[in-house]
Amino acid sequence: MKTTKPKLPVSISAWQQDPGSGAQPDGGPMIQINEPKLSAGTLPTKISNPSKAPAAKVYSPGTAEFRYWAAAAALERASTYWGALLPGVQWQVGKVLPVDLYHGEDFNAYYDRVGLRFFQGQVGSRTVYSGESPDIVCHEQGHATLDAIKPQLWDAASIEIGAFHESFGDMSAILCALQVPSLRHDVLAETSYSLYANSSLSRLAEQLGWAIRQGHPTLVEPDCLRNAVNAFFYRDPNTLPSNAPATSLSSEPHSFSRVFTSAFFEGLARMFHTLPAQDEPNLLQVSIDMGKILIAGIRAASVVSTFYSQVAVKMIAAASSLFPGPYSDALKGSFVKHGIISAASSQSITQQVTTSIAAMVEPMTESHDLPKMAISVSEYGLGSESIMVHSAVEPKRFNITGAALDVGPLQPVSEELQAKAFLEDLIRRGKLKNPKQPDPVYTVKSITGSAPPVHYHHTHELVAEGDVMVLKRMRIDCGLKHM
């Protein structure tokens, strides 16, 4: 009787984390893995552009075939990590998340509830592809993942909630990177086992950061796009400028996201140092533990404009519930240090976590839509006296906000003021598509010819619903060049 030999796995090559680093980023550590299976698991993806996958084998960097499999490796990495923590969860776009690797010419990538869009941009003779970077791929896939977990955040008229979406993208990039054994080994050696340090793990999207820096040197960090190790302290985002150099904090979502990302990253480092040994297996374990805590915190958090503090408190409670021990104190110390929760409230957090953990980590009732609220907009020339916005007004389970710069917690601001600040921020940064004015568009070129001839950098538009205009999100755009 004839027997069929089992098919041996096919290897492909990919980047360990980012296509390069340094002043002239071109190349970096590579890994070889088995051919990615994008259709597998609970969060499957599909590369729709290019429509045909090259043969699975090891290719040289710089080729279209290598770029395809480098992107596929990152997509599989994120789907595997988050899928294991989110059984039964499905993308907002449907069962499969489409991915366009060549949507046009720009230093950009975005998620738009249609799929993930990646671009390529020219710097001198070098072309930088955002879809080639695992950091960027896992960041954008993070947006889709958060949208699957907490769809109410999509249309919320809140500066802080928009920034949390960006922070989750960066947290996704960090946690997914830690699933690579060689990267864990390198980072421990690079940081001498002190994880909260400037490193290849904390530096996000080094190559794209370099590309943007060539024409816009103040928009990004000196060695990356964003760094999870920073000294930014929580501020009421309504009091911040709409744009600022990377050295300062602004209300722009990518800028303000750095406050939560840094607190998260330091909390991860503190959790790691509570373990019996600071080694590679424990670093992998703490990355999985942190993912569970983060998901539980997000699911239990009330959707309010001060979303950072609500997620932080729920993460502390989740740490106590899921992992009795020092994790919760490690997280609390980090969130207090970065001002996401005030020092004055830390004792009451401890008391409530001790007495009512179960209530604190119970998921909020899932509803895809937040209540709408009317705000006056006559002064903005939008063709309407008032518009409706999705207001972040779910009942708080725990009355806590971020820290004031002097003493105690920040005083709450009305939801109407929060929503109006969000709208005005969009207008200042040119992110609101105004039907009464010409659209700022950017001509793009597609390698494959399948991309649209123009690309819009708006994130929101006004949509008629009956007799009223409603503010709606179009996409989560990550193109810092056009902030």
Secondary structure, 3 states (H helix, E strand, C coil): CCCCCCCCCCEEEEECCCCCCCCCCCCCCEEEEECCCCCCCCCCEEEEECCCCCCCCCCCCCCHHHHHHHHHHHHHHHHHHHHHHCCCCCECCECCEEEECCCCECCCEEECCCCEEECEEEECCEEEEHHHCHHHHHHHHHHHHHHHHCHHHCCECCHHHHHHHHHHHHHHHHHHHCCCHHHHHHHHHHHCCCCCCCCCCCEECHHHHHHHHHHCCCCCCCCCCEECCCCCCCCCHHHCCCCCCCCCCCCCHHHHHHHHHHHHHHHHHHHHHCCCCCCHHHHHHHHHHHHHHHHHHHHHCCCECCHHHHHHHHHHHHHHHHCCCCHHHHHHHHHHHCCCCCHHHHHHHHHHHHHCHHHHHCCCCCCCCCCEEEEECHHHCCCCCEEEEECCECCCCCCCCCECCCCCECCCCCHHHHHHHHHHHHHHCCCEECCCCCCCEEECCCCCCCCCCEEECCCEEEEEECCEEEEEECCEECCHHHC
